[in-house]
């Protein structure tokens, strides 16, 4: 038996001085029956360490966008939105 799950994949990059420092991905099921799966990878530790505030801000912004899409899929059923 074949079971299919539709999902949305989102990618983002934190770029400092033209260099990709953090790569972020998220998968969100369109059925809304699982939480989003968010991953991040530091691609350049040296630049990341020197720019923690900016990189973490980019990560936070990425996660906010993921949650926004997740909330749209859930149709406002999430108790955080009430």
MMTF fields as JSON, N, C-alpha, C and O atoms, coordinates in Angstrom:
{
  "mmtfVersion": "1.0.0",
  "mmtfProducer": "UNKNOWN",
  "numBonds": 327,
  "numAtoms": 328,
  "numGroups": 82,
  "numChains": 1,
  "numModels": 1,
  "chainsPerModel": [1],
  "groupsPerChain": [82],
  "chainIdList": ["A"],
  "bondAtomList": [4, 2, 8, 6, 12, 10, 16, 14, 20, 18, 24, 22, 28, 26, 32, 30, 36, 34, 40, 38, 44, 42, 48, 46, 52, 50, 56, 54, 60, 58, 64, 62, 68, 66, 72, 70, 76, 74, 80, 78, 84, 82, 88, 86, 92, 90, 96, 94, 100, 98, 104, 102, 108, 106, 112, 110, 116, 114, 120, 118, 124, 122, 128, 126, 132, 130, 136, 134, 140, 138, 144, 142, 148, 146, 152, 150, 156, 154, 160, 158, 164, 162, 168, 166, 172, 170, 176, 174, 180, 178, 184, 182, 188, 186, 192, 190, 196, 194, 200, 198, 204, 202, 208, 206, 212, 210, 216, 214, 220, 218, 224, 222, 228, 226, 232, 230, 236, 234, 240, 238, 244, 242, 248, 246, 252, 250, 256, 254, 260, 258, 264, 262, 268, 266, 272, 270, 276, 274, 280, 278, 284, 282, 288, 286, 292, 290, 296, 294, 300, 298, 304, 302, 308, 306, 312, 310, 316, 314, 320, 318, 324, 322],
  "bondOrderList": [1, 1, 1, 1, 1, 1, 1, 1, 1, 1, 1, 1, 1, 1, 1, 1, 1, 1, 1, 1, 1, 1, 1, 1, 1, 1, 1, 1, 1, 1, 1, 1, 1, 1, 1, 1, 1, 1, 1, 1, 1, 1, 1, 1, 1, 1, 1, 1, 1, 1, 1, 1, 1, 1, 1, 1, 1, 1, 1, 1, 1, 1, 1, 1, 1, 1, 1, 1, 1, 1, 1, 1, 1, 1, 1, 1, 1, 1, 1, 1, 1],
  "groupList": [{"groupName": "UNK", "atomNameList": ["N", "CA", "C", "O"], "elementList": ["N", "C", "C", "O"], "formalChargeList": [0, 0, 0, 0], "bondAtomList": [1, 0, 2, 1, 3, 2], "bondOrderList": [1, 1, 2], "singleLetterCode": "X", "chemCompType": "L-PEPTIDE LINKING"}],
  "groupTypeList": [0, 0, 0, 0, 0, 0, 0, 0, 0, 0, 0, 0, 0, 0, 0, 0, 0, 0, 0, 0, 0, 0, 0, 0, 0, 0, 0, 0, 0, 0, 0, 0, 0, 0, 0, 0, 0, 0, 0, 0, 0, 0, 0, 0, 0, 0, 0, 0, 0, 0, 0, 0, 0, 0, 0, 0, 0, 0, 0, 0, 0, 0, 0, 0, 0, 0, 0, 0, 0, 0, 0, 0, 0, 0, 0, 0, 0, 0, 0, 0, 0, 0],
  "groupIdList": [1, 2, 3, 4, 5, 6, 7, 8, 9, 10, 11, 12, 13, 14, 15, 16, 17, 18, 19, 20, 21, 22, 23, 24, 25, 26, 27, 28, 29, 30, 31, 32, 33, 34, 35, 36, 37, 38, 39, 40, 41, 42, 43, 44, 45, 46, 47, 48, 49, 50, 51, 52, 53, 54, 55, 56, 57, 58, 59, 60, 61, 62, 63, 64, 65, 66, 67, 68, 69, 70, 71, 72, 73, 74, 75, 76, 77, 78, 79, 80, 81, 82],
  "secStructList": [7, 7, 7, 7, 7, 7, 3, 3, 3, 3, 3, 3, 3, 3, 3, 3, 6, 6, 3, 3, 3, 3, 3, 3, 3, 3, 3, 3, 3, 6, 6, 7, 7, 1, 7, 7, 3, 3, 3, 3, 3, 3, 1, 7, 2, 2, 2, 2, 2, 2, 6, 2, 2, 2, 2, 2, 2, 2, 2, 2, 2, 2, 2, 2, 2, 2, 2, 2, 2, 2, 2, 2, 2, 2, 6, 6, 7, 1, 4, 4, 4, 7],
  "xCoordList": [0.84, 0.0, 0.883, 1.807, 0.595, 1.356, 0.678, -0.504, 1.414, 0.945, 1.774, 3.004, 1.117, 1.808, 1.551, 0.467, 2.546, 2.417, 2.917, 4.039, 2.098, 2.518, 3.217, 2.824, 4.253, 4.936, 5.477, 5.617, 5.772, 6.391, 7.813, 8.032, 8.778, 10.165, 10.575, 10.351, 11.178, 11.638, 13.14, 13.609, 13.881, 15.31, 15.637, 14.969, 16.664, 17.121, 18.616, 19.194, 19.224, 20.655, 20.909, 20.312, 21.804, 22.312, 23.616, 24.576, 23.632, 24.782, 25.425, 24.761, 26.717, 27.504, 28.631, 29.405, 28.724, 29.773, 29.876, 30.973, 28.726, 28.7, 28.979, 29.004, 29.189, 29.496, 28.303, 27.745, 27.909, 26.855, 27.433, 28.415, 26.814, 27.316, 26.454, 26.975, 25.141, 24.21, 23.229, 22.697, 22.996, 22.016, 20.887, 21.124, 19.654, 18.493, 17.489, 17.274, 16.883, 15.822, 14.676, 14.862, 13.494, 12.326, 11.398, 11.244, 10.788, 9.745, 8.487, 8.504, 7.386, 6.102, 5.104, 4.916, 4.464, 3.452, 2.216, 1.82, 1.612, 0.432, -0.817, -1.838, -0.749, -1.892, -1.99, -3.045, -0.905, -0.914, -0.945, -1.307, -0.564, -0.609, 0.737, 0.849, 1.743, 3.063, 3.665, 3.39, 4.477, 5.135, 6.184, 6.678, 6.512, 7.552, 8.883, 9.177, 9.674, 11.016, 11.994, 12.114, 12.69, 13.606, 15.038, 15.326, 15.935, 17.349, 18.198, 17.818, 19.337, 20.289, 21.698, 22.024, 22.519, 23.914, 24.798, 24.57, 25.797, 26.762, 27.791, 28.487, 27.874, 28.754, 30.145, 31.123, 30.228, 31.503, 31.56, 31.045, 32.188, 32.222, 32.906, 32.474, 33.954, 34.704, 33.831, 33.767, 33.164, 32.297, 31.095, 30.662, 30.561, 29.433, 29.816, 29.063, 30.96, 31.408, 31.578, 31.313, 32.017, 32.219, 30.919, 30.87, 29.866, 28.608, 27.415, 26.374, 27.572, 26.524, 25.176, 24.147, 25.186, 23.928, 23.174, 21.975, 23.851, 23.2, 22.753, 21.648, 23.603, 23.243, 22.049, 21.135, 22.058, 20.94, 19.662, 18.571, 19.783, 18.613, 18.033, 16.816, 18.907, 18.455, 17.77, 16.744, 18.322, 17.726, 16.345, 15.388, 16.252, 14.969, 13.946, 12.787, 14.36, 13.467, 13.014, 11.848, 13.918, 13.575, 12.53, 11.524, 12.781, 11.835, 10.473, 9.443, 10.454, 9.186, 8.4, 7.18, 9.091, 8.428, 7.882, 6.784, 8.642, 8.19, 6.931, 5.961, 6.936, 5.772, 4.56, 3.431, 4.788, 3.689, 3.021, 1.794, 3.814, 3.272, 2.589, 1.516, 3.216, 2.637, 1.267, 0.316, 1.176, -0.091, -1.154, -2.326, -0.755, -1.7, -2.25, -3.44, -1.379, -1.809, -2.774, -3.762, -2.483, -3.346, -4.646, -5.563, -4.741, -5.966, -6.312, -7.487, -5.298, -5.568, -6.018, -6.502, -5.861, -6.274, -5.298, -5.606, -4.121, -3.085, -3.488, -3.903, -3.369, -3.785, -2.963, -3.403, -1.763, -0.93, -1.609, -1.425, -2.385, -3.034, -4.315, -4.868, -4.806, -6.077, -5.904, -6.882],
  "yCoordList": [-1.173, 0.0, 1.234, 1.354, 2.133, 3.372, 4.471, 4.751, 5.089, 6.263, 7.456, 7.394, 8.523, 9.74, 10.854, 10.958, 11.671, 12.853, 14.042, 14.028, 15.056, 16.288, 17.167, 17.236, 17.827, 18.743, 19.93, 19.906, 20.96, 22.167, 22.198, 22.033, 22.409, 22.543, 23.997, 24.608, 24.528, 25.916, 25.902, 25.16, 26.712, 26.843, 28.31, 29.2, 28.543, 29.904, 29.909, 28.896, 31.031, 31.18, 32.48, 33.514, 32.408, 33.615, 33.945, 33.174, 35.1, 35.488, 36.727, 37.733, 36.632, 37.741, 38.049, 37.161, 39.293, 39.713, 38.773, 38.415, 38.38, 37.537, 36.06, 35.27, 35.678, 34.279, 33.647, 34.221, 32.46, 31.716, 31.195, 30.453, 31.589, 31.226, 30.139, 29.188, 30.282, 29.298, 28.906, 29.762, 27.599, 27.062, 26.472, 25.678, 26.861, 26.411, 25.735, 26.179, 24.667, 23.997, 23.682, 23.522, 23.599, 23.2, 22.411, 22.73, 21.391, 20.632, 20.73, 20.503, 21.076, 21.222, 20.344, 20.51, 19.411, 18.594, 19.448, 20.23, 19.299, 20.093, 19.573, 20.261, 18.363, 17.831, 18.447, 18.384, 19.041, 19.672, 18.681, 19.038, 17.428, 16.408, 16.167, 15.3, 16.912, 16.806, 18.199, 19.07, 18.405, 19.711, 19.87, 18.884, 21.097, 21.368, 20.808, 20.792, 20.353, 19.852, 20.916, 21.134, 21.576, 22.67, 22.239, 21.721, 22.457, 22.131, 23.32, 24.115, 23.434, 24.476, 23.902, 23.077, 24.368, 23.936, 25.167, 26.026, 25.244, 26.34, 25.953, 24.947, 26.754, 26.464, 27.09, 26.608, 28.156, 28.834, 29.248, 30.299, 28.413, 28.626, 29.937, 30.614, 30.291, 31.516, 32.757, 33.603, 32.866, 34.023, 33.992, 35.033, 32.805, 32.655, 33.181, 33.946, 32.781, 33.198, 34.705, 35.295, 35.325, 36.779, 37.554, 38.755, 36.878, 37.553, 36.839, 36.681, 36.411, 35.643, 36.352, 35.74, 37.626, 38.367, 38.366, 38.088, 38.67, 38.725, 37.329, 37.17, 36.335, 34.97, 34.455, 33.853, 34.689, 34.239, 34.987, 34.424, 36.226, 36.987, 36.381, 36.256, 36.008, 35.362, 34.031, 33.715, 33.249, 31.97, 32.21, 31.5, 33.206, 33.539, 33.963, 33.554, 34.773, 35.215, 34.031, 33.956, 33.121, 31.931, 31.103, 30.69, 30.868, 30.088, 30.777, 30.104, 32.098, 32.838, 32.61, 32.447, 32.599, 32.347, 30.92, 30.694, 29.964, 28.571, 28.466, 27.827, 29.086, 29.03, 29.704, 29.25, 30.774, 31.467, 30.523, 30.434, 29.832, 28.889, 27.725, 27.283, 27.233, 26.133, 26.547, 25.767, 27.749, 28.254, 28.382, 28.093, 28.81, 28.906, 27.524, 27.377, 26.512, 25.148, 24.645, 23.979, 24.968, 24.532, 25.32, 24.96, 26.369, 27.152, 27.877, 28.059, 28.289, 29.01, 28.11, 28.594, 26.797, 25.865, 25.799, 25.247, 26.365, 26.335, 27.235, 28.374, 26.739, 27.507, 28.772, 29.686, 28.836, 30.038, 31.214, 32.359, 30.956, 32.025, 32.516, 33.52, 31.865, 32.244, 33.317, 33.747],
  "zCoordList": [0.0, 0.0, 0.0, 0.805, -0.896, -1.024, -0.232, -0.433, 0.659, 1.396, 0.956, 0.946, 0.599, 0.178, 1.175, 1.75, 1.366, 2.198, 1.392, 0.885, 1.277, 0.619, 1.645, 2.809, 1.183, 2.086, 1.312, 0.089, 2.071, 1.532, 2.068, 3.268, 1.183, 1.619, 1.446, 0.402, 2.492, 2.496, 2.774, 3.637, 2.052, 2.32, 2.545, 2.02, 3.326, 3.577, 3.829, 4.224, 3.604, 3.846, 4.582, 4.28, 5.548, 6.185, 5.464, 5.502, 4.811, 3.997, 4.615, 4.862, 4.856, 5.413, 4.43, 4.074, 3.996, 3.052, 1.858, 1.43, 1.326, 0.138, 0.387, -0.556, 1.643, 1.992, 2.685, 3.62, 2.226, 2.916, 4.222, 4.228, 5.321, 6.639, 7.275, 7.858, 7.161, 7.717, 6.62, 5.914, 6.486, 5.541, 6.366, 7.276, 6.049, 6.819, 5.891, 4.763, 6.372, 5.633, 6.58, 7.786, 6.004, 6.78, 5.873, 4.694, 6.428, 5.749, 6.583, 7.793, 5.915, 6.59, 5.84, 4.635, 6.545, 5.887, 5.648, 6.512, 4.486, 4.163, 4.861, 4.895, 5.422, 6.171, 7.56, 8.191, 8.041, 9.349, 10.497, 11.619, 10.223, 11.266, 11.936, 12.802, 11.551, 12.163, 12.275, 11.449, 13.287, 13.384, 12.29, 11.744, 11.979, 10.984, 11.455, 12.65, 10.51, 10.779, 10.28, 9.075, 11.204, 10.864, 11.163, 12.241, 10.197, 10.362, 9.97, 9.11, 10.6, 10.215, 10.277, 11.13, 9.345, 9.276, 9.156, 8.304, 10.007, 9.922, 8.866, 8.999, 7.831, 6.704, 6.887, 6.316, 7.679, 7.904, 9.378, 9.76, 10.187, 11.633, 12.014, 12.947, 11.308, 11.633, 11.455, 12.347, 10.312, 10.066, 11.006, 11.501, 11.249, 12.174, 13.558, 14.162, 14.049, 15.383, 15.486, 16.534, 14.404, 14.404, 14.214, 14.478, 13.759, 13.432, 14.058, 13.421, 15.304, 15.981, 15.973, 15.688, 16.283, 16.401, 15.069, 15.041, 13.988, 12.682, 12.223, 11.703, 12.414, 12.016, 12.813, 12.25, 14.105, 14.939, 14.603, 14.696, 14.22, 13.786, 12.504, 12.366, 11.572, 10.338, 10.645, 10.043, 11.567, 11.958, 12.564, 12.252, 13.426, 14.056, 13.006, 13.074, 12.042, 10.972, 10.116, 9.727, 9.828, 9.056, 9.801, 9.224, 11.086, 11.881, 11.955, 11.938, 12.036, 12.074, 10.78, 10.815, 9.646, 8.37, 8.313, 7.805, 8.832, 8.872, 9.721, 9.314, 10.897, 11.782, 11.145, 11.327, 10.407, 9.729, 8.723, 8.673, 7.937, 6.955, 7.665, 7.255, 8.73, 9.496, 10.062, 10.022, 10.576, 11.118, 10.028, 10.269, 8.84, 7.726, 7.373, 7.095, 7.386, 7.086, 8.152, 7.844, 9.397, 10.501, 10.535, 11.274, 9.763, 9.689, 10.977, 11.295, 11.715, 12.958, 14.097, 15.12, 13.924, 14.975, 16.133, 17.189, 15.926, 16.96, 18.11, 17.895, 19.319, 20.503, 20.714, 21.412, 20.111, 20.236, 19.544, 19.96, 18.501, 17.754, 18.408, 17.959, 19.434, 20.051, 21.085, 21.698]
}
